[in-house]
């Protein structure tokens, strides 16, 4: 990549990191919020899922808008909405306000994710794209996973301080994007041939897209069920402190990000995206189940570290695969990626929260079953012969 590409990519990755940092900030303060507002695990699951429900509704429309009105404006709008949603969460003192904040956060993610994915596809060649999308996924995962660590640290100064910090970062990122980002160049054919929203909906069921979209759902479900209830799980089962939770999740974020940056490009060239997804799903399923039987601190640390390696290799592999087969449908694919991610993020926390109230281990048993189904589906997945991957 040349210097201009590297600078643009750095700005895009910083935006994603900040946005997903804010999403993860809520994790370590969930037990405190539960106590403050006297809410159950089920309500926490619904609150986390409110973000994803909104993202689900908005993503298909946002994907179309990315192709029709441009990448830059969608990124900037998403960042401003993100900043406002985080400040609102920090100021909120009722469950209703917290739900509204999470819903606005879902709108921001629906705007930002497909726009950045399409932007990266515009400024990279096919040979560069896997590495660039690996960095993109590393930024998302690192923000989402390190967010709880930073949130746990900032929460020592006040439960709502993490959200004020995230809101300010969101506004700063939006302003810097206005100044530094330029709309990427696309050919007129690409801009004109973007499918309609109705046509895009039909494309979901195309054999070309259906299996990778379902696997995005499986991945998101497993990760959301695992992470959204992790702090409650170790708090109730092992009496972990916010600092313990922050150390484990932050360490997992670092390990996962290093795996993406160091290993992802090499692994995709060696075995291809589809095989990498298969093996990573197997690893994630086994370790999710292992979480229910380990009991020592360092065993929990080990399992958590490597479960995120599995999760963090699947996401960029699916995104890289989709970007290569999407052609002029980059915005559509980014929107559908966001939509199926949000579907998993809805059902993971909701079902996880309900099952958590019955038995602490049940959410992880169910997540293991979903990931195992993903493994079976991936074994039947074949790359299209007419497209070079």
Secondary structure as GFF3:
##gff-version 3
##sequence-region A 1 389
A	DSSP	alpha_helix	3	24	.	.	.	ID=ss1
A	DSSP	three_ten_helix	27	29	.	.	.	ID=ss2
A	DSSP	alpha_helix	30	37	.	.	.	ID=ss3
A	DSSP	alpha_helix	41	69	.	.	.	ID=ss4
A	DSSP	alpha_helix	71	91	.	.	.	ID=ss5
A	DSSP	alpha_helix	95	123	.	.	.	ID=ss6
A	DSSP	alpha_helix	126	154	.	.	.	ID=ss7
A	DSSP	three_ten_helix	155	157	.	.	.	ID=ss8
A	DSSP	alpha_helix	161	180	.	.	.	ID=ss9
A	DSSP	alpha_helix	188	192	.	.	.	ID=ss10
A	DSSP	alpha_helix	197	203	.	.	.	ID=ss11
A	DSSP	alpha_helix	210	228	.	.	.	ID=ss12
A	DSSP	alpha_helix	230	238	.	.	.	ID=ss13
A	DSSP	alpha_helix	242	258	.	.	.	ID=ss14
A	DSSP	pi_helix	259	264	.	.	.	ID=ss15
A	DSSP	alpha_helix	265	290	.	.	.	ID=ss16
A	DSSP	alpha_helix	297	326	.	.	.	ID=ss17
A	DSSP	alpha_helix	330	358	.	.	.	ID=ss18
A	DSSP	alpha_helix	362	379	.	.	.	ID=ss19
###
